[in-house]
Amino acid sequence: MLLSVLLQAATAGIGVTKLGAALGAGLAVIGAGLGIGKIGSSAMEAIARQPEASGDIRMNMIIAAALIEGVALLAVVVCLLVFLI
């Protein structure tokens, strides 16, 4: 499957670099979505187990989600810069 996509890109003149940049941006977004989903799931489970610690758990969840979003945004920007150059 992937080999056929690479061959089509090479014959169409798109170039493997641009195809790699597009795949990299997509993987960064998918990874960030999975990571934030895991953080939210774990935080809800932790709040259900210890409701009195919900403020601390929520604060740590938001900080971790912001860090993941920052890394994902950086990855997408780098991939777009490769794509445009």
Secondary structure, DSSP 4 states (H G I P E B T S, - for coil): -HHHHHHHHHHHT--HHHHHHHHHHHHHHHHHHHHHHHHHHHHHHHHHH-GGGHHHHHHHHHHHHHHHHHHHHHHHHHHHHHHH-
